[in-house]
Amino acid sequence: MSEVTFIVHPGGSFSGTVRVPGDKSISHRAVMLASLAEGQSEVRGFLTGEDCLSTMKAFRAMGVRIDQLAETHLRVHGVGLHGLREPAQALDLGNSGTSMRLMTGLLAAQNFPSTLIGDESLSRRPMRRIVDPLRQMGAQIETTARNTAPLRIQAAAGGLGGISYKSPVASAQVKSGILLAGLYAKGRTEVFEPEPSRDHTERMLRAFGVQVDAAPGRAAVVSGQALRASDVEVPADISSATFFMLGAAIVPGSELLLSDVGINPTRTGVIEILRRMGADIDLLNQRHFGGEPVADLRVRGRRLHGIDVDHVLVANAIDEFPAIFVAAACARGETVVTGAAELRVKESDRIQAMCDGLQALGISALAQPDGARITGGRMQGATVDSKGDHRIAMSFAVAALRAEQPIRILDCANVNTSFPGFADLAASAGLNIVVQG
Ligand code: S3P
């Protein structure tokens, strides 16, 4: 992969109206469920980031015709629950944990073998969390000795059986992978989670005509239900909007409007956390895109103050902690994050990567096993390493709004996994960003 460096000059502020690209979680699921449905579905607002393109390529490799009618507009010709074909080669899912964990569940239930591979980061990430429950359902999956990809999946002789599974982690990827397997497994498949995780799979399955028995922290399906084609309109991704929320929130005097942002309650932890830090965020024009709530977010800059982040908010803000760490660095006093050990097994070890970068900027940021203690202060300039993690890169880019000298951020090519066009959009809103490489 080519080296990409962001150089972001200090100063500036965000203003105007911004529409960030489509939601990553919903875009993956739209391709998956539309592929498994009977009939044609159209997807509008699809995220053309590399992660979702990996999912699209994988389904094409299994015989699904997907027409890209315009940049973000797809027509998916569903093949039905039993219409996928054996791929000719290993399916390369790049950097995408969501593709890998959800597709492991789906592919474990097919009557053909498949192999899932990924890039260096994805090949380090834990897969036992999805492989264990699927094996309990009868799946035949081989991993490396470290329980990582490549994953070699064989057709299970006699098919899968439903289970009632208590997941040790609050993970929508695990829950969703099991539910997809459950569409094929004999009888009922149920998942319980320690904290409720995002529920896009449950909502979208319903939109495709599947009965799902779900409540916060629990979801179940019964097999044998066909999926009916359904059009999907994808909201703007609250996780991508977060970098703009952050930028507006940390510069007093800014005012920014973010349009069409998904505000599914399992994703809005970041709004709650920033508000508790003193941020001024209004939800305007609340409405629905299909089964998903959306709103326009108005963010005004104010002085922020440090807080103890309530651990019950962690699952609902799990992808937003890199940005929350930057908010903490710009706030008065100390912010303490606990109960967030999952951050260590994301695209990078996000606790370490953020604390290293913040320290390089002159901020006191103490990494803890399950979180961090960050004391707000003056940010100098520095070179920071994003560790190839899109969200680390974008968080430090926005931090430059409050830095005293430029911030140089290394290894930023993976910003394209979730947010193609980030640098241009951020520049148009007021960030002084230059992209090298
Ligand atoms: C996702 C679930 C989350 C999140 C990831 C997307 C999904 O992961 O971090 O970016 O689309 O299901 P976990 O399920 O591992 O928490």
Residues whose N, C-alpha, C, O or C-beta is under 5 A from the ligand:
A	BS01	S3P	S25 T98 A170 S171 A172 Q173 V174 I318 D319
